[in-house]
Structures are given as structure tokens and as C-alpha cells.
């Protein structure tokens, strides 16, 4: 099993969600996040005063899937979220040692399905 975490722009989340549902991925955990990388925040002006927002709003999407589906899901994330601009986001893939459903005690693949 693999855990896929994607940090993406908020405006592409709905498109990403639709692509994942189309692939049969229904179990997601979604967080509102803020951060900075190469983008280094945003600058703006309000009533003649300049300001800088050091963090940019993002959405973090997490899912656990079978290892053989990882590339398919990563491709869907890239297709839905890539604009070609700095700040499109990142995808992190981690191995999952075990999964336990709290309600029933099921372990492994059965706990995810």
C-alpha cells in the first residue's frame, strides 16, 4: 500500500476530485493548508499600502491506495493540477506498513476498501 499526498492550488481541487472519482478513488482526506516554496508568497497593494503575504493558500489531499494504482493516480493529479507555473504543488508518495480500521479491527487492504 502507498500513501499519496498532493499539495495543490485551491482552484484546481474540484477538477482533481472529479478525476479521482472517475478512477474509483472515493476515500480522501482534505486539509486547507498554507505554505511557501519557490513562489515565496504574494505581494499586493491596498489603498496605496504595499503588503506581503508570506504564505500562499493550498489544499492538501491524502489518500491510501494499492501500490499498482500509484502511477495512475499520480498521472491524474498532474493532469488535473499542472498549469506550468511556479506554485503548481508537490506530490509525496510514502509506503504504508499497515492499516487498521478502528471500528472493526480489520487490517491491511480490507481496512481501506
C-alpha positions in Angstrom: 0.0 0.0 0.0 1.1 3.6 -0.7 0.1 6.9 0.8 -0.2 9.7 -1.8 -0.2 13.3 -0.6 -0.7 16.1 -3.0 -0.4 19.8 -2.2 -2.3 21.8 -4.9 -3.8 25.1 -5.7 -7.3 25.5 -4.3 -8.8 26.4 -7.7 -7.9 23.0 -9.2 -9.3 20.9 -6.4 -12.7 20.3 -7.9 -11.2 19.1 -11.2 -8.8 16.9 -9.2 -11.7 15.5 -7.2 -13.7 14.7 -10.3 -10.7 12.9 -11.9 -10.1 10.8 -8.8 -13.8 9.8 -8.6 -13.7 8.8 -12.2 -10.8 6.5 -11.3 -12.8 5.0 -8.4 -10.9 6.8 -5.7 -13.5 7.8 -3.2 -11.6 7.9 0.1 -9.8 11.2 0.6 -8.6 13.3 3.4 -8.5 17.0 2.5 -6.9 19.8 4.5 -6.7 23.6 4.0 -3.0 24.5 4.1 -0.7 27.4 3.7 2.9 27.4 2.7 5.6 28.8 0.5 8.3 27.4 -1.7 9.8 28.9 -4.9 6.8 31.2 -5.0 7.8 32.9 -1.8 4.3 34.2 -1.0 2.3 37.0 -2.7 2.8 40.8 -2.8 -0.1 43.3 -3.2 -1.3 46.7 -2.5 -4.3 48.0 -0.6 -5.2 51.7 -0.5 -1.7 52.7 -1.5 0.0 50.5 1.1 2.1 47.6 -0.1 1.9 44.3 1.8 3.4 40.8 1.6 1.6 37.6 2.4 4.5 35.2 3.1 2.3 32.1 2.8 0.1 31.0 -0.1 -3.2 29.1 0.4 -3.1 25.5 -0.7 -5.2 22.3 -0.4 -3.5 19.1 0.8 -5.2 15.9 -0.4 -4.2 12.5 1.1 -5.2 9.0 0.0 -4.0 5.5 0.6 -4.1 3.1 -2.4 -2.8 -0.2 -3.6 0.7 0.1 -4.9 -0.2 -0.9 -8.5 -2.5 2.2 -8.8 0.1 4.7 -7.7 1.2 5.8 -11.2 -2.3 6.1 -12.5 -3.3 8.4 -9.6 -0.1 10.5 -9.9 -0.8 11.0 -13.6 -4.4 12.1 -12.8 -3.1 14.6 -10.2 -0.6 16.0 -12.6 -3.2 16.2 -15.4 -5.7 18.0 -13.2 -3.3 20.4 -11.4 -0.5 21.3 -13.7 -0.6 24.9 -15.1 3.1 25.1 -16.0 3.5 27.9 -13.5 5.6 28.1 -10.3 3.4 27.0 -7.4 1.5 24.1 -9.0 2.3 22.0 -6.0 4.0 18.8 -5.0 3.2 15.1 -4.7 4.7 12.9 -2.0 4.5 9.1 -2.0 5.2 7.0 1.1 5.0 3.3 1.9 2.3 2.2 4.3 3.3 -0.5 6.7 -0.2 -1.4 7.9 -3.7 0.0 8.1 -6.2 -0.8 10.9 -9.9 0.1 10.8 -10.7 1.2 14.3 -14.4 0.2 14.2 -13.8 -3.5 13.2 -10.1 -4.1 13.7 -9.7 -5.1 10.0 -6.1 -4.8 8.8 -4.4 -4.2 5.5 -6.2 -3.9 2.2 -9.6 -4.7 3.7 -9.4 -1.7 6.1 -9.1 0.7 3.1 -11.9 -0.7 0.9 
